[in-house]
Amino acid sequence: MATSSPGGRILAYAGSTRNIAGCALALAGVLLVFLGVAGTFWPVVVAGLYGVGALLAPADRVRLTISHAEVESRRLRADLDTLLVKVGQNRFPDDVTTRVGALAEVLRDILRRADTLTSSPDHLHIVSQTIRDYLPSSLEAYANLPRSRALTRRGERERSAHEELLAQLDLLDTRLRRVAESVYRGDEQALRDQGRFLRDRFGGSGLDL
């Protein structure tokens, strides 16, 4: 995101380490106000604590290198986009395209968390194989069947090819949602860890989850 405009610079500073540290100490100053320690000069105390936090916090490190997680996630997103284009070029039934679209949304959401995903080889393998093998193989096998053949059951208890494809897409959806849930739990745990760190550092219980 560009930061050359005033608005961009403001947004960049808002998420900076200096601003976060300053706000944390300013919050501690607000607690002192409620405890009656700051007295009538509380605005100066709060502002001063913010300034101390902002000045003492380390500057944000410039990060120009691209991690393996980012590279692999970009490749997987590109492969997913290519697959969806190919799906759109074939006349799949509406219920199939709806399920594929839902799968794609789950995959995109997982791929937004590149570092968390690549820290688990099993999860990365499932996501990679789904995009590059499992999903395209199922769709390709179905697309190569004549439409009448795909919709016809060959036996009373045997699924039609259409029903079989939907069942396979449901299996992939279930497995990917388990991966997504695991990734979300990792995000929640990171938030809890940060909360414990802040409570240990600054005290108070307002950040309990």
C-alpha positions as CSV (number, residue, x, y, z in Angstrom):
1,M,0.0,0.0,0.0
2,A,1.4,3.4,-1.0
3,T,2.1,5.8,1.9
4,S,3.2,8.9,0.0
5,S,-0.1,10.7,0.6
6,P,-0.9,12.2,4.0
7,G,-3.7,9.6,4.5
8,G,-1.3,6.8,3.6
9,R,1.3,8.0,6.1
10,I,-1.3,8.3,8.8
11,L,-2.5,4.8,8.2
12,A,1.1,3.5,8.2
13,Y,1.9,5.2,11.5
14,A,-1.4,4.0,13.1
15,G,-0.2,0.4,12.6
16,S,3.4,1.1,13.5
17,T,5.3,-0.3,16.5
18,R,5.8,3.2,17.9
19,N,2.1,4.1,17.9
20,I,1.1,0.7,19.4
21,A,3.7,1.1,22.2
22,G,2.7,4.7,22.8
23,C,-1.0,3.7,23.0
24,A,-0.2,0.9,25.4
25,L,1.6,3.3,27.8
26,A,-1.1,5.9,27.4
27,L,-3.7,3.3,28.4
28,A,-1.6,2.6,31.5
29,G,-1.8,6.4,32.1
30,V,-5.6,6.3,31.8
31,L,-5.7,3.5,34.4
32,L,-3.6,5.8,36.7
33,V,-6.3,8.4,36.3
34,F,-9.0,6.1,37.4
35,L,-6.9,5.1,40.4
36,G,-6.5,8.7,41.3
37,V,-2.7,8.8,40.9
38,A,-2.4,11.2,38.0
39,G,-4.2,14.1,39.7
40,T,-5.2,17.2,37.9
41,F,-2.3,17.0,35.4
42,W,-3.6,13.7,34.0
43,P,-3.7,14.9,30.3
44,V,0.0,15.7,30.6
45,V,0.7,12.3,32.2
46,V,-1.2,10.4,29.5
47,A,0.4,12.4,26.7
48,G,3.8,12.0,28.3
49,L,3.4,8.3,28.6
50,Y,2.4,8.0,25.0
51,G,5.5,10.0,24.0
52,V,7.8,7.8,26.1
53,G,6.3,4.7,24.6
54,A,6.6,6.0,21.0
55,L,10.2,7.2,21.5
56,L,11.5,4.1,23.2
57,A,9.8,1.6,20.9
58,P,12.0,0.1,18.2
59,A,11.4,1.5,14.7
60,D,9.6,-0.8,12.4
61,R,12.0,-2.9,10.4
62,V,12.0,-2.5,6.6
63,R,11.1,-5.9,5.1
64,L,11.8,-6.2,1.4
65,T,12.4,-9.9,1.2
66,I,9.6,-12.2,0.2
67,S,9.2,-15.3,2.4
68,H,8.7,-18.9,1.0
69,A,5.2,-18.8,2.5
70,E,4.3,-15.8,0.4
71,V,5.8,-17.2,-2.7
72,E,4.0,-20.5,-2.4
73,S,0.7,-18.9,-1.5
74,R,0.9,-16.7,-4.5
75,R,1.6,-19.7,-6.8
76,L,-1.3,-21.6,-5.2
77,R,-3.7,-18.6,-5.7
78,A,-2.6,-18.3,-9.3
79,D,-3.2,-22.0,-9.9
80,L,-6.6,-21.7,-8.2
81,D,-7.5,-18.7,-10.4
82,T,-6.4,-20.7,-13.5
83,L,-8.5,-23.6,-12.5
84,L,-11.6,-21.4,-11.9
85,V,-11.2,-19.9,-15.4
86,K,-11.1,-23.4,-16.9
87,V,-14.2,-24.4,-14.9
88,G,-16.0,-21.3,-16.2
89,Q,-15.2,-22.3,-19.8
90,N,-17.0,-25.6,-19.3
91,R,-20.7,-26.1,-18.8
92,F,-20.9,-27.6,-15.4
93,P,-24.3,-27.8,-13.7
94,D,-25.2,-25.0,-11.3
95,D,-25.0,-27.1,-8.2
96,V,-21.4,-28.1,-9.2
97,T,-20.3,-24.5,-9.9
98,T,-21.9,-23.3,-6.6
99,R,-19.9,-25.9,-4.6
100,V,-16.7,-25.1,-6.5
101,G,-17.2,-21.4,-5.8
102,A,-17.6,-22.2,-2.1
103,L,-14.5,-24.3,-2.1
104,A,-12.6,-21.5,-3.7
105,E,-13.6,-19.0,-1.1
106,V,-12.4,-21.4,1.7
107,L,-9.1,-21.9,-0.1
108,R,-8.6,-18.2,-0.6
109,D,-9.3,-17.4,3.0
110,I,-6.7,-20.1,4.1
111,L,-4.2,-18.8,1.6
112,R,-4.4,-15.3,3.1
113,R,-2.7,-16.7,6.2
114,A,0.4,-17.9,4.4
115,D,2.8,-18.1,7.4
116,T,0.3,-20.0,9.6
117,L,-0.4,-22.4,6.7
118,T,3.1,-23.2,5.8
119,S,4.0,-23.8,9.4
120,S,1.9,-27.0,9.1
121,P,3.2,-29.2,6.3
122,D,0.1,-31.4,6.5
123,H,-2.3,-28.5,6.0
124,L,-0.2,-27.1,3.2
125,H,-0.2,-30.5,1.5
126,I,-4.0,-30.7,1.6
127,V,-4.5,-27.2,0.2
128,S,-1.8,-27.7,-2.5
129,Q,-3.2,-31.1,-3.6
130,T,-6.8,-29.9,-3.5
131,I,-5.9,-27.0,-5.9
132,R,-3.5,-28.9,-8.1
133,D,-4.8,-32.5,-8.1
134,Y,-7.9,-33.5,-6.1
135,L,-10.3,-30.8,-7.4
136,P,-9.2,-30.6,-11.0
137,S,-9.1,-34.4,-11.3
138,S,-12.6,-34.8,-10.1
139,L,-13.9,-32.0,-12.3
140,E,-12.0,-33.2,-15.3
141,A,-13.3,-36.8,-15.1
142,Y,-16.8,-35.5,-14.9
143,A,-16.4,-33.0,-17.7
144,N,-15.2,-35.7,-20.1
145,L,-18.4,-37.7,-19.7
146,P,-21.4,-37.2,-22.0
147,R,-24.0,-35.2,-20.1
148,S,-26.6,-38.0,-20.4
149,R,-24.1,-40.5,-19.0
150,A,-23.2,-38.2,-16.1
151,L,-26.8,-38.0,-15.0
152,T,-27.7,-41.6,-15.4
153,R,-27.5,-44.2,-12.6
154,R,-26.1,-47.6,-13.8
155,G,-27.7,-49.4,-10.9
156,E,-30.4,-48.9,-8.2
157,R,-27.8,-48.4,-5.4
158,E,-25.0,-46.9,-7.5
159,R,-24.6,-43.1,-7.7
160,S,-24.7,-41.3,-11.0
161,A,-21.5,-39.5,-12.0
162,H,-23.2,-36.3,-11.1
163,E,-24.0,-37.5,-7.6
164,E,-20.5,-38.9,-7.2
165,L,-18.9,-35.6,-8.1
166,L,-21.1,-33.7,-5.6
167,A,-20.1,-36.2,-2.9
168,Q,-16.4,-35.7,-3.7
169,L,-16.8,-31.9,-3.6
170,D,-18.6,-32.3,-0.2
171,L,-15.7,-34.4,1.1
172,L,-13.2,-31.7,0.0
173,D,-15.3,-29.0,1.5
174,T,-15.4,-30.8,4.9
175,R,-11.7,-31.4,4.9
176,L,-10.8,-27.9,3.9
177,R,-13.0,-26.4,6.6
178,R,-11.2,-28.4,9.2
179,V,-7.9,-27.0,7.9
180,A,-9.4,-23.5,8.0
181,E,-10.7,-24.0,11.6
182,S,-7.2,-25.1,12.6
183,V,-5.7,-22.0,11.0
184,Y,-8.2,-19.8,12.8
185,R,-7.4,-21.4,16.1
186,G,-3.8,-20.5,15.5
187,D,-4.8,-16.9,15.0
188,E,-6.9,-16.9,18.2
189,Q,-4.0,-18.5,20.1
190,A,-1.6,-15.8,18.8
191,L,-4.1,-13.1,20.0
192,R,-4.3,-14.8,23.4
193,D,-0.5,-14.9,23.6
194,Q,-0.3,-11.2,22.8
195,G,-3.0,-10.5,25.5
196,R,-1.0,-12.4,28.1
197,F,2.2,-10.5,27.1
198,L,0.4,-7.2,27.5
199,R,-1.1,-8.1,30.8
200,D,2.3,-9.2,32.1
201,R,3.9,-6.0,30.9
202,F,1.3,-3.4,31.8
203,G,-1.1,-5.1,34.2
204,G,-4.9,-4.9,34.1
205,S,-7.5,-7.4,32.9
206,G,-9.4,-5.5,30.2
207,L,-7.9,-7.6,27.4
208,D,-9.0,-11.0,28.7
209,L,-10.6,-13.2,26.0
